[in-house]
Amino acid sequence: MLRVVLANIRAHRARLVAVSLAVLLAVAFMSATLILGSSMRATLQHSLGQDYAQADLVVVEDPEAQYTEEEIDSGAAPGAEDLEKLERAVSEVPGVAEVFVPRALDIAIGSGDVQQIFELRQLAPESFRDVTVTEGRLPEASDEVVMWDTVAEQFGLEPGAQLEITSYAGTADDSAQAEAKPATVVGVLETSRNPFAAGQPVIIGAPSGIEHFAAAPENVRMDYGTPAQILLDPSADPDAARAAIAEALPKLPGFHPTLQTPDDLLSERLEGYTGAADVLTLVMLAFVAIAMLVAALVIANTFAVIVAQRARELALLRCLGASSGQVRGSVLLEALVMAAVASVVGVLVAIGLMLGLVAIGNAGGLGGTLGVFGMDWTAVVIPILVGIVLTLVAALAPAREATRVSPLAAMRPLDAARASTRAGALRLVAGLVLFFGGFALLGVAAFLVGQAELALLVALGGSALSAVGAIMLAIFVVPRLIGWLGRLISARVPGRLAALNSVRNPRRTAATATALLIGVTLVATVYTGAEVARATFNQGLDEEYPVDVVVTLPALDESGEAVALDAAAFDRIAAIDGVEGLTPMRSAYFQEGDGRVWEAWAVDAREYDAVSRVAPVRLEGGAVTMADPPKNGEITLGGETMMDDASAEETTLRALRGGAPDSVLLVSPETLGQLPESQAGDGALLRLSDGLDFLQINEIRTQITELLPTSFVGGAALERAVFEQIITTLLLIVTGLLAVAIVIAVIGVGNTLSLSVIERTRENALLRALGLTRAQLRWTLANEAILLSVVAAVAGVVLGVAYGYLGARSVLNSVGEVSFAIPWAALGVVLVLAALAGLLASVLPARRAARLSPIAGLAVA
């Protein structure tokens, strides 16, 4: 039988294209998703974790550390001696090969009235270094520095440029006393891949440069953006070394350290960045599970068509002595060979697709989202095994059907399942139970809070059950829907014939519609889920960071004089392309009784509402507006203790709930004047146009810095752009894969229509003999395909919206409040394309039917 199977595959390759593509799609989808997860983590390791990717362990602040009131009040922070103490304590532990404690220094570059505040960072030792020199070389002498290419371009610097660097201690008096020292730019580096670091005014000096430029040892501080890093001796026991290092870590002023692995730290930062670690990968895996179920149904339907088309061939094999087991085995063997080849090709397609997307991402400035290709063995082996098993399971029912072909069997329509029969009634009841029971589970999963993994499992189970129920009910529902819709096109003969033919065989009609229903449902599910995720993330960002860009000026200049508001510069900022609104504000810092420092923004309520992305705020005299006010409705503020001249007075104000960013208090200008004395600086709040990408927003920030060199530019616009890039990139990936799903559906519709043409050969010939023209026969089949496609597309969109919203809600519920959103435009396009796809699927079967002459058709036995 093996030779028969292989010969059959070679002779009839074309009819295996549909099922091969179904397997290829499922395997490619799964493999691409696994590669996507690996690539995203590799990209994050390459970007967020760039500064500590070479380390075995990192030293970070203990999130559970308990600080004394004295430490909080003093505002103490580790100095140069403390950092040396930490480095010495760790390096003395057995098993430690090398330690790097990053140091930083706040500096001012320039002279006179033109100065720019920078952060001078220490170049990491070679063992921990991950930098690329684009021009010049790395710094070696203490007075040599390098900078990122974006910073060099922004300030017009290149290797050989001379700078004047002054140690900046945070107050004008200290900075004025510091001596300006010359420095030489010796190189330019590729900008850090870390999206949080990119765009920041940073230069990098030699290890001895920090002490060289520091006016005093106490000016040297920790580099809070880069953790201390440890390399272990390859021969050391990692667990024992980690325990010994943890025991040796000293407590420093304002910094109680703890140990983590780079991967753990990366996971924490990722969780804080997205709101939930790997949440998007979980969403993708949910879609993969749905795709696997859908692919199994498509495979089963397509093999059923293949078996029906081979009825005479199977009958001939039985006449030649083949047993039922051999016939069944031949079908399964054919499925196995085809699945193995298609699965391997599917994995190769997934690898090629992901390599292409990574290349496109890097070329298009999306490297921070998907810039590194990552893959492990699971992305190859598991999808291939799943593809083979999936195909064999899906082919079991058609294989059993093949054994029912008797030697005298001829091609004839299958009997329709009717609700009046025992089997039909059981199918109807089972379908209703599975469909509504599955959606009930989906509803439960959608409202499970704080149990993301359980909610995902329940949602997957509910989706699978309801999908099976929908397929079982299709034989009862689809023909009725087609019958109702068919009345609209029954004015002419082709329309009447199409309406009658579509409902004559409910089983064949349901199988035909199911192929397209599956593809449309999956497309609608993905687009709805992505739209819900996008709306939810944007809503969360709006509530946490309602202002796109915040521009703040220092309270005092280098001479100790108050920095005056440059109204002309603000007017030029408001005129920058992409800036929709700007409102001025004054910013000052105050300390609450428990030591928490708040930034207060004095704004006009109406002007703030014009730039805020949340509901209008209420500002009252003697009150502050904040995101989460204390339960007693009051807050007590004093002058910021970090300022030498801070007031010891305290003022108690009413606390109102409103659209303020975290750690920010909104007050009226009059209320700011009632608060304890604290140095206040001018600033502005900006709202940007919707739809700007990361590069456009970064360009706006650069232009603002050029107009106000001493300003600090912050806000949530960059984070919002990163979220948009993530959603857009993932949607691009899924759309590419689901475009293949629609192709599979078109081929499935074409195959089942071909079977319908074969079944009705004599009938079509009789109609031709009675006067039906070839054009009318082709239009009859086209109308039949349109009826099937429109019904399947509408049903698929309805199901897809329900699956997408409930599925996304089950995953995102633990993040916060989930928004309801429907991608109307995308779904409209899906409906139109689905109808056109069904029409396209009828072309070849209609041409085949029209070619057959009435005499030849009537002669078919």
MARKE-117291 format. One line per 3 residues: number of its first residue (from 0); their letters; for each residue y, z, x of C-alpha. Coordinates in steps of 0.05 Angstrom, whole numbers. Example, Ala and Ser with C-alpha at 12.3 -4.5 7.8 and 13.67 -1.06 7.14 Angstrom:
residues 2
0 = AS = -90 156 246 ~ -21 143 273
***
This chain:
residues 861
0 = MLR = 0 0 0 ~ 47 11 59 ~ 47 -64 75
3 = VVL = 59 -79 2 ~ 117 -30 -1 ~ 149 -56 63
6 = ANI = 140 -128 40 ~ 170 -111 -27 ~ 231 -78 6
9 = RAH = 242 -140 50 ~ 234 -187 -9 ~ 279 -149 -57
12 = RAR = 331 -116 -13 ~ 387 -132 -61 ~ 359 -89 -118
15 = LVA = 357 -28 -72 ~ 430 -34 -55 ~ 451 10 -114
18 = VSL = 404 68 -100 ~ 417 62 -25 ~ 491 68 -36
21 = AVL = 480 129 -81 ~ 441 164 -26 ~ 490 141 27
24 = LAV = 548 169 -15 ~ 516 237 -25 ~ 496 244 47
27 = AFM = 563 219 73 ~ 600 267 27 ~ 560 326 51
30 = SAT = 563 307 124 ~ 637 292 122 ~ 651 359 89
33 = LIL = 612 397 142 ~ 647 356 196 ~ 714 369 162
36 = GSS = 702 444 164 ~ 683 441 238 ~ 742 395 253
39 = MRA = 792 440 217 ~ 767 500 255 ~ 769 461 320
42 = TLQ = 840 438 304 ~ 861 509 289 ~ 828 533 353
45 = HSL = 866 477 387 ~ 932 495 354 ~ 938 566 326
48 = GQD = 891 591 379 ~ 916 548 436 ~ 948 605 475
51 = YAQ = 884 647 477 ~ 828 595 470 ~ 803 607 541
54 = ADL = 795 683 534 ~ 732 722 518 ~ 770 780 487
57 = VVV = 842 791 465 ~ 883 855 459 ~ 924 860 395
60 = EDP = 960 915 356 ~ 912 958 316 ~ 929 944 242
63 = EAQ = 903 1014 224 ~ 944 1050 277 ~ 982 1113 255
66 = YTE = 1050 1120 288 ~ 1088 1185 291 ~ 1156 1193 259
69 = EEI = 1186 1200 329 ~ 1157 1132 349 ~ 1183 1100 286
72 = DSG = 1253 1131 292 ~ 1260 1113 365 ~ 1240 1041 355
75 = AAP = 1203 1045 421 ~ 1168 984 449 ~ 1126 972 511
78 = GAE = 1166 958 574 ~ 1148 928 641 ~ 1115 992 666
81 = DLE = 1075 1000 602 ~ 1050 929 607 ~ 1029 940 679
84 = KLE = 993 1003 657 ~ 954 963 605 ~ 937 909 654
87 = RAV = 914 959 707 ~ 872 1000 658 ~ 834 939 633
90 = SEV = 824 906 701 ~ 790 969 728 ~ 735 966 675
93 = PGV = 668 941 704 ~ 651 871 678 ~ 724 848 672
96 = AEV = 737 786 715 ~ 811 774 699 ~ 866 802 654
99 = FVP = 931 769 630 ~ 984 810 594 ~ 1038 760 573
102 = RAL = 1110 782 585 ~ 1174 754 555 ~ 1248 760 563
105 = DIA = 1305 744 516 ~ 1356 702 553 ~ 1420 663 542
108 = IGS = 1428 594 574 ~ 1497 567 588 ~ 1564 597 604
111 = GDV = 1628 615 570 ~ 1631 601 496 ~ 1572 553 497
114 = QQI = 1508 592 501 ~ 1440 584 469 ~ 1392 642 459
117 = FEL = 1322 626 487 ~ 1258 663 499 ~ 1232 660 570
120 = RQL = 1156 664 571 ~ 1110 676 629 ~ 1065 619 651
123 = APE = 993 639 642 ~ 945 641 702 ~ 903 579 710
126 = SFR = 841 612 680 ~ 878 623 614 ~ 923 562 616
129 = DVT = 921 505 565 ~ 982 463 578 ~ 994 389 592
132 = VTE = 1049 368 640 ~ 1083 304 616 ~ 1137 302 669
135 = GRL = 1146 337 736 ~ 1104 397 754 ~ 1091 470 736
138 = PEA = 1139 525 761 ~ 1121 559 826 ~ 1184 595 850
141 = SDE = 1216 651 810 ~ 1278 608 795 ~ 1238 548 768
144 = VVM = 1225 535 694 ~ 1192 484 649 ~ 1200 470 575
147 = WDT = 1166 434 518 ~ 1183 361 508 ~ 1214 375 440
150 = VAE = 1261 428 470 ~ 1278 382 528 ~ 1295 326 480
153 = QFG = 1335 371 434 ~ 1380 397 490 ~ 1380 334 533
156 = LEP = 1345 364 593 ~ 1298 334 644 ~ 1266 353 711
159 = GAQ = 1321 368 761 ~ 1370 397 710 ~ 1406 460 732
162 = LEI = 1413 519 684 ~ 1450 585 683 ~ 1405 640 655
165 = TSY = 1431 709 633 ~ 1385 765 612 ~ 1400 779 538
168 = AGT = 1388 852 519 ~ 1407 846 445 ~ 1478 872 449
171 = ADD = 1540 838 474 ~ 1558 894 523 ~ 1491 891 559
174 = SAQ = 1492 816 562 ~ 1562 815 590 ~ 1541 862 646
177 = AEA = 1481 819 665 ~ 1489 770 721 ~ 1479 696 707
180 = KPA = 1427 667 754 ~ 1414 593 770 ~ 1349 560 750
183 = TVV = 1320 491 760 ~ 1279 452 708 ~ 1219 425 747
186 = GVL = 1176 398 691 ~ 1166 382 618 ~ 1104 403 579
189 = ETS = 1072 375 517 ~ 1097 416 459 ~ 1053 473 436
192 = RNP = 1005 453 382 ~ 1016 520 347 ~ 1058 503 285
195 = FAA = 1090 572 288 ~ 1113 561 360 ~ 1134 488 355
198 = GQP = 1209 480 346 ~ 1225 549 374 ~ 1275 553 433
201 = VII = 1226 571 488 ~ 1224 559 563 ~ 1168 579 610
204 = GAP = 1176 608 679 ~ 1133 626 738 ~ 1097 694 736
207 = SGI = 1152 724 780 ~ 1207 692 739 ~ 1208 746 685
210 = EHF = 1226 801 735 ~ 1274 754 772 ~ 1317 740 712
213 = AAA = 1312 808 678 ~ 1376 850 685 ~ 1334 913 681
216 = PEN = 1259 929 675 ~ 1269 954 604 ~ 1292 884 583
219 = VRM = 1221 858 596 ~ 1179 860 534 ~ 1112 838 507
222 = DYG = 1104 767 486 ~ 1087 784 414 ~ 1067 712 398
225 = TPA = 1012 712 451 ~ 960 769 455 ~ 937 800 520
228 = QIL = 874 763 544 ~ 811 783 581 ~ 758 742 617
231 = LDP = 691 775 628 ~ 645 767 687 ~ 590 718 668
234 = SAD = 538 768 691 ~ 566 826 650 ~ 537 850 584
237 = PDA = 589 829 533 ~ 575 887 485 ~ 576 940 539
240 = ARA = 639 911 570 ~ 674 908 503 ~ 658 980 489
243 = AIA = 682 1002 558 ~ 747 963 551 ~ 760 992 482
246 = EAL = 751 1062 511 ~ 799 1047 568 ~ 856 1017 526
249 = PKL = 918 1062 533 ~ 965 1076 476 ~ 1034 1047 492
252 = PGF = 1101 1064 461 ~ 1104 1027 394 ~ 1038 991 409
255 = HPT = 969 1020 396 ~ 920 966 421 ~ 852 945 396
258 = LQT = 802 891 418 ~ 783 828 381 ~ 748 763 397
261 = PDD = 791 700 396 ~ 751 674 336 ~ 763 739 297
264 = LLS = 837 736 312 ~ 839 663 293 ~ 805 679 227
267 = ERL = 855 734 212 ~ 914 689 227 ~ 884 633 186
270 = EGY = 874 681 128 ~ 946 703 132 ~ 968 631 138
273 = TGA = 932 603 77 ~ 922 665 35 ~ 846 662 40
276 = ADV = 802 643 100 ~ 767 576 92 ~ 785 572 18
279 = LTL = 794 496 22 ~ 726 487 54 ~ 695 528 -2
282 = VML = 729 483 -53 ~ 701 422 -17 ~ 631 452 -15
285 = AFV = 635 462 -90 ~ 651 388 -98 ~ 593 371 -52
288 = AIA = 545 410 -96 ~ 571 372 -157 ~ 565 306 -119
291 = MLV = 493 322 -101 ~ 476 334 -174 ~ 512 271 -195
294 = AAL = 479 229 -140 ~ 410 253 -163 ~ 425 228 -234
297 = VIA = 450 161 -208 ~ 388 153 -164 ~ 342 169 -223
300 = NTF = 378 120 -268 ~ 377 65 -216 ~ 303 75 -200
303 = AVI = 288 72 -274 ~ 322 4 -276 ~ 283 -19 -215
306 = VAQ = 216 3 -245 ~ 232 -32 -310 ~ 251 -96 -273
309 = RAR = 185 -92 -234 ~ 142 -83 -297 ~ 104 -149 -288
312 = ELA = 95 -137 -213 ~ 66 -67 -226 ~ 21 -96 -280
315 = LLR = -5 -147 -231 ~ -20 -93 -179 ~ -59 -55 -232
318 = CLG = -98 -119 -249 ~ -115 -127 -176 ~ -146 -57 -174
321 = ASS = -89 -10 -155 ~ -97 59 -185 ~ -43 99 -221
324 = GQV = -36 144 -160 ~ -27 84 -114 ~ 27 54 -160
327 = RGS = 62 121 -164 ~ 56 130 -89 ~ 85 61 -76
330 = VLL = 148 78 -115 ~ 156 144 -78 ~ 142 112 -11
333 = EAL = 194 59 -26 ~ 243 116 -43 ~ 225 153 22
336 = VMA = 237 92 67 ~ 301 74 32 ~ 327 146 32
339 = AVA = 313 156 107 ~ 351 93 125 ~ 408 107 76
342 = SVV = 415 180 99 ~ 421 161 172 ~ 472 108 155
345 = GVL = 509 159 111 ~ 516 208 169 ~ 541 152 214
348 = VAI = 591 132 161 ~ 615 204 155 ~ 623 209 230
351 = GLM = 661 144 233 ~ 705 164 174 ~ 723 231 205
354 = LGL = 737 201 273 ~ 783 151 240 ~ 819 205 200
357 = VAI = 829 247 262 ~ 858 186 298 ~ 903 171 239
360 = GNA = 924 244 236 ~ 943 245 309 ~ 979 179 305
363 = GGL = 1016 199 241 ~ 1038 268 263 ~ 984 306 224
366 = GGT = 949 331 287 ~ 966 402 269 ~ 924 395 206
369 = LGV = 867 350 229 ~ 876 333 302 ~ 810 350 335
372 = FGM = 741 323 318 ~ 688 377 313 ~ 615 371 293
375 = DWT = 551 411 302 ~ 478 396 288 ~ 482 421 216
378 = AVV = 527 363 197 ~ 472 314 218 ~ 405 346 204
381 = IPI = 419 381 138 ~ 450 321 102 ~ 393 275 123
384 = LVG = 340 324 98 ~ 378 336 34 ~ 386 261 23
387 = IVL = 311 248 31 ~ 290 307 -13 ~ 343 289 -65
390 = TLV = 318 218 -70 ~ 245 237 -76 ~ 259 288 -130
393 = AAL = 303 239 -168 ~ 249 184 -162 ~ 193 228 -190
396 = APA = 207 212 -263 ~ 213 136 -252 ~ 149 140 -209
399 = REA = 112 173 -267 ~ 140 120 -313 ~ 112 66 -267
402 = TRV = 41 93 -278 ~ 48 82 -353 ~ 52 7 -343
405 = SPL = -13 -21 -367 ~ -41 -86 -339 ~ -22 -122 -404
408 = AAM = 47 -92 -409 ~ 107 -137 -417 ~ 181 -124 -411
411 = RPL = 204 -89 -475 ~ 258 -40 -494 ~ 244 34 -488
414 = DAA = 241 74 -552 ~ 303 113 -568 ~ 301 188 -572
417 = RAS = 321 210 -641 ~ 342 279 -664 ~ 294 271 -722
420 = TRA = 233 271 -676 ~ 206 334 -644 ~ 223 311 -573
423 = GAL = 293 289 -596 ~ 307 355 -630 ~ 285 394 -569
426 = RLV = 329 350 -525 ~ 389 361 -571 ~ 380 437 -573
429 = AGL = 368 442 -498 ~ 429 398 -484 ~ 474 440 -528
432 = VLF = 450 505 -497 ~ 458 479 -426 ~ 526 447 -439
435 = FGG = 560 505 -474 ~ 522 557 -433 ~ 544 524 -369
438 = FAL = 617 522 -391 ~ 611 595 -411 ~ 589 612 -340
441 = LGV = 647 570 -313 ~ 695 610 -357 ~ 667 675 -331
444 = AAF = 674 652 -259 ~ 745 629 -271 ~ 766 700 -288
447 = LVG = 727 739 -235 ~ 780 772 -192 ~ 768 796 -121
450 = QAE = 697 767 -118 ~ 707 697 -89 ~ 635 686 -66
453 = LAL = 604 710 -131 ~ 654 669 -171 ~ 637 607 -131
456 = LVA = 562 616 -141 ~ 571 627 -216 ~ 617 567 -220
459 = LGG = 567 523 -184 ~ 511 545 -230 ~ 553 535 -291
462 = SAL = 576 466 -269 ~ 505 444 -255 ~ 479 470 -322
465 = SAV = 536 439 -362 ~ 529 373 -325 ~ 455 369 -341
468 = GAI = 471 387 -413 ~ 523 332 -417 ~ 472 281 -391
471 = MLA = 421 305 -442 ~ 472 300 -498 ~ 496 231 -477
474 = IFV = 441 196 -515 ~ 467 228 -579 ~ 542 227 -567
477 = VPR = 556 163 -528 ~ 527 114 -579 ~ 567 146 -635
480 = LIG = 631 144 -595 ~ 618 71 -577 ~ 603 56 -650
483 = WLG = 669 85 -672 ~ 707 49 -617 ~ 668 -16 -631
486 = RLI = 700 -21 -700 ~ 766 -36 -666 ~ 740 -99 -633
489 = SAR = 692 -124 -687 ~ 740 -176 -715 ~ 705 -233 -677
492 = VPG = 633 -251 -665 ~ 630 -228 -591 ~ 661 -161 -611
495 = RLA = 613 -150 -669 ~ 553 -168 -626 ~ 577 -122 -570
498 = ALN = 586 -64 -617 ~ 516 -75 -647 ~ 482 -84 -580
501 = SVR = 515 -23 -550 ~ 483 24 -601 ~ 416 -11 -612
504 = NPR = 383 25 -554 ~ 415 94 -546 ~ 373 110 -485
507 = RTA = 395 48 -448 ~ 467 57 -472 ~ 469 130 -449
510 = ATA = 439 111 -381 ~ 490 56 -372 ~ 550 99 -392
513 = TAL = 525 158 -350 ~ 532 119 -285 ~ 606 110 -296
516 = LIG = 614 177 -329 ~ 589 211 -266 ~ 639 176 -221
519 = VTL = 699 186 -266 ~ 682 259 -278 ~ 678 272 -203
522 = VAT = 743 236 -189 ~ 779 273 -245 ~ 749 339 -221
525 = VYT = 774 329 -150 ~ 844 307 -170 ~ 851 363 -220
528 = GAE = 825 415 -172 ~ 872 390 -117 ~ 931 390 -165
531 = VAR = 915 461 -187 ~ 908 484 -114 ~ 974 450 -96
534 = ATF = 1011 481 -155 ~ 981 550 -141 ~ 998 549 -67
537 = NQG = 1069 525 -82 ~ 1078 578 -134 ~ 1055 631 -85
540 = LDE = 1102 605 -32 ~ 1159 603 -82 ~ 1149 675 -101
543 = EYP = 1140 700 -29 ~ 1191 654 5 ~ 1238 626 -50
546 = VDV = 1287 598 1 ~ 1270 536 41 ~ 1315 547 102
549 = VVT = 1353 610 125 ~ 1408 602 177 ~ 1435 667 207
552 = LPA = 1489 676 260 ~ 1492 735 308 ~ 1540 791 287
555 = LDE = 1574 792 356 ~ 1584 741 411 ~ 1574 754 485
558 = SGE = 1643 786 491 ~ 1630 835 434 ~ 1675 799 385
561 = AVA = 1652 786 314 ~ 1626 715 303 ~ 1669 680 252
564 = LDA = 1640 635 198 ~ 1647 562 218 ~ 1659 532 149
567 = AAF = 1665 462 177 ~ 1596 467 209 ~ 1567 491 143
570 = DRI = 1598 431 108 ~ 1565 385 159 ~ 1498 421 148
573 = AAI = 1505 410 73 ~ 1515 336 86 ~ 1450 329 126
576 = DGV = 1401 281 93 ~ 1349 322 56 ~ 1392 383 43
579 = EGL = 1402 390 -32 ~ 1440 455 -35 ~ 1474 507 9
582 = TPM = 1503 575 -5 ~ 1537 621 46 ~ 1513 693 53
585 = RSA = 1524 754 98 ~ 1464 787 130 ~ 1457 859 154
588 = YFQ = 1398 906 171 ~ 1385 974 141 ~ 1330 1025 148
591 = EGD = 1293 1059 92 ~ 1273 1132 97 ~ 1201 1116 117
594 = GRV = 1226 1075 176 ~ 1218 1006 144 ~ 1274 959 163
597 = WEA = 1303 914 109 ~ 1348 854 116 ~ 1402 851 63
600 = WAV = 1432 786 39 ~ 1500 790 6 ~ 1503 729 -40
603 = DAR = 1535 704 -104 ~ 1481 705 -159 ~ 1497 636 -186
606 = EYD = 1500 604 -118 ~ 1434 638 -98 ~ 1400 611 -160
609 = AVS = 1421 541 -139 ~ 1380 545 -75 ~ 1323 591 -98
612 = RVA = 1257 564 -123 ~ 1244 622 -171 ~ 1276 648 -235
615 = PVR = 1350 668 -235 ~ 1365 735 -203 ~ 1407 792 -230
618 = LEG = 1456 825 -182 ~ 1491 888 -205 ~ 1540 934 -170
621 = GAV = 1506 994 -138 ~ 1438 960 -141 ~ 1392 918 -98
624 = TMA = 1345 863 -122 ~ 1277 860 -87 ~ 1208 829 -95
627 = DPP = 1171 895 -106 ~ 1216 954 -122 ~ 1192 1027 -115
630 = KNG = 1162 1059 -176 ~ 1220 1107 -183 ~ 1268 1049 -186
633 = EIT = 1310 1073 -127 ~ 1316 1058 -53 ~ 1352 1099 1
636 = LGG = 1382 1060 58 ~ 1415 1081 123 ~ 1447 1042 180
639 = ETM = 1396 1008 225 ~ 1376 1058 278 ~ 1364 1004 331
642 = MDD = 1440 994 336 ~ 1475 1043 382 ~ 1533 1051 334
645 = ASA = 1491 1055 271 ~ 1515 1103 218 ~ 1475 1165 202
648 = EET = 1497 1161 130 ~ 1448 1143 74 ~ 1461 1111 7
651 = TLR = 1415 1111 -53 ~ 1416 1050 -98 ~ 1380 1026 -160
654 = ALR = 1324 977 -144 ~ 1315 917 -190 ~ 1257 867 -191
657 = GGA = 1277 796 -177 ~ 1267 733 -136 ~ 1279 760 -67
660 = PDS = 1236 743 -6 ~ 1191 796 23 ~ 1228 846 67
663 = VLL = 1295 822 40 ~ 1344 857 -7 ~ 1392 816 -48
666 = VSP = 1459 849 -61 ~ 1528 829 -84 ~ 1583 826 -32
669 = ETL = 1614 888 -65 ~ 1548 927 -59 ~ 1542 908 15
672 = GQL = 1609 942 27 ~ 1583 1006 -5 ~ 1523 1011 43
675 = PES = 1524 1051 108 ~ 1559 1017 166 ~ 1517 963 199
678 = QAG = 1535 901 238 ~ 1534 841 191 ~ 1532 767 208
681 = DGA = 1547 705 169 ~ 1493 656 149 ~ 1472 604 97
684 = LLR = 1413 592 51 ~ 1390 520 41 ~ 1347 483 -10
687 = LSD = 1314 419 15 ~ 1293 358 -24 ~ 1221 358 -50
690 = GLD = 1170 316 -14 ~ 1196 323 57 ~ 1142 324 110
693 = FLQ = 1135 368 172 ~ 1172 321 218 ~ 1231 311 170
696 = INE = 1239 386 161 ~ 1235 398 235 ~ 1290 345 245
699 = IRT = 1335 382 196 ~ 1323 447 234 ~ 1341 411 299
702 = QIT = 1406 384 270 ~ 1425 453 245 ~ 1413 482 314
705 = ELL = 1457 428 345 ~ 1514 444 297 ~ 1506 520 305
708 = PTS = 1476 531 375 ~ 1476 608 369 ~ 1442 609 301
711 = FVG = 1371 627 282 ~ 1337 580 234 ~ 1279 605 192
714 = GAA = 1251 598 122 ~ 1189 573 86 ~ 1201 498 87
717 = LER = 1155 486 147 ~ 1099 528 116 ~ 1107 489 51
720 = AVF = 1102 423 88 ~ 1038 446 124 ~ 1006 464 57
723 = EQI = 1025 396 30 ~ 995 363 91 ~ 930 402 82
726 = ITT = 923 383 9 ~ 943 311 21 ~ 895 303 79
729 = LLL = 837 332 40 ~ 854 290 -21 ~ 855 228 23
732 = IVT = 786 245 49 ~ 757 259 -20 ~ 790 198 -50
735 = GLL = 758 154 3 ~ 690 183 -11 ~ 698 180 -87
738 = AVA = 720 108 -83 ~ 649 95 -61 ~ 626 136 -121
741 = IVI = 662 87 -167 ~ 629 29 -130 ~ 562 63 -142
744 = AVI = 579 70 -215 ~ 598 -4 -220 ~ 532 -24 -187
747 = GVG = 495 23 -234 ~ 528 -8 -295 ~ 513 -77 -268
750 = NTL = 439 -59 -258 ~ 430 -31 -327 ~ 467 -90 -358
753 = SLS = 421 -136 -319 ~ 361 -100 -350 ~ 393 -108 -418
756 = VIE = 399 -183 -406 ~ 326 -186 -386 ~ 304 -147 -447
759 = RTR = 345 -192 -494 ~ 327 -259 -462 ~ 295 -287 -525
762 = ENA = 348 -257 -570 ~ 405 -287 -528 ~ 369 -354 -528
765 = LLR = 362 -352 -604 ~ 436 -337 -611 ~ 452 -396 -565
768 = ALG = 407 -440 -607 ~ 444 -417 -670 ~ 511 -439 -641
771 = LTR = 536 -382 -597 ~ 573 -414 -538 ~ 565 -393 -465
774 = AQL = 636 -366 -465 ~ 621 -325 -527 ~ 557 -298 -496
777 = RWT = 595 -279 -432 ~ 650 -246 -473 ~ 598 -208 -514
780 = LAN = 571 -176 -451 ~ 642 -164 -426 ~ 660 -128 -490
783 = EAI = 597 -88 -485 ~ 616 -66 -415 ~ 687 -50 -436
786 = LLS = 662 -6 -493 ~ 615 31 -447 ~ 668 38 -393
789 = VVA = 724 63 -437 ~ 680 115 -471 ~ 650 138 -405
792 = AVA = 719 140 -372 ~ 752 181 -427 ~ 693 229 -431
795 = GVV = 693 234 -355 ~ 767 250 -352 ~ 760 305 -404
798 = LGV = 700 335 -368 ~ 734 327 -300 ~ 797 363 -321
801 = AYG = 755 421 -347 ~ 711 424 -285 ~ 770 416 -238
804 = YLG = 813 471 -269 ~ 758 522 -280 ~ 726 507 -212
807 = ARS = 792 513 -175 ~ 809 576 -213 ~ 742 609 -195
810 = VLN = 757 597 -121 ~ 832 612 -121 ~ 831 671 -169
813 = SVG = 824 720 -111 ~ 887 691 -79 ~ 934 706 -137
816 = EVS = 956 677 -203 ~ 928 607 -213 ~ 974 553 -241
819 = FAI = 951 503 -293 ~ 966 431 -273 ~ 940 362 -293
822 = PWA = 952 300 -250 ~ 971 255 -308 ~ 990 194 -267
825 = ALG = 927 196 -225 ~ 882 204 -286 ~ 917 146 -320
828 = VVL = 902 102 -260 ~ 830 126 -261 ~ 822 105 -334
831 = VLA = 850 36 -322 ~ 808 25 -259 ~ 745 50 -294
834 = ALA = 754 0 -350 ~ 766 -56 -300 ~ 705 -33 -260
837 = GLL = 661 -38 -322 ~ 688 -107 -337 ~ 673 -128 -265
840 = ASV = 602 -101 -271 ~ 589 -149 -329 ~ 607 -212 -289
843 = LPA = 540 -225 -255 ~ 495 -205 -314 ~ 538 -248 -361
846 = RRA = 534 -307 -314 ~ 459 -300 -308 ~ 451 -297 -384
849 = ARL = 497 -357 -396 ~ 459 -400 -345 ~ 393 -395 -382
852 = SPI = 383 -452 -431 ~ 362 -435 -502 ~ 296 -473 -494
855 = AGL = 277 -436 -430 ~ 297 -369 -461 ~ 255 -380 -523
858 = AVA = 196 -399 -480 ~ 194 -329 -447 ~ 134 -291 -471
***
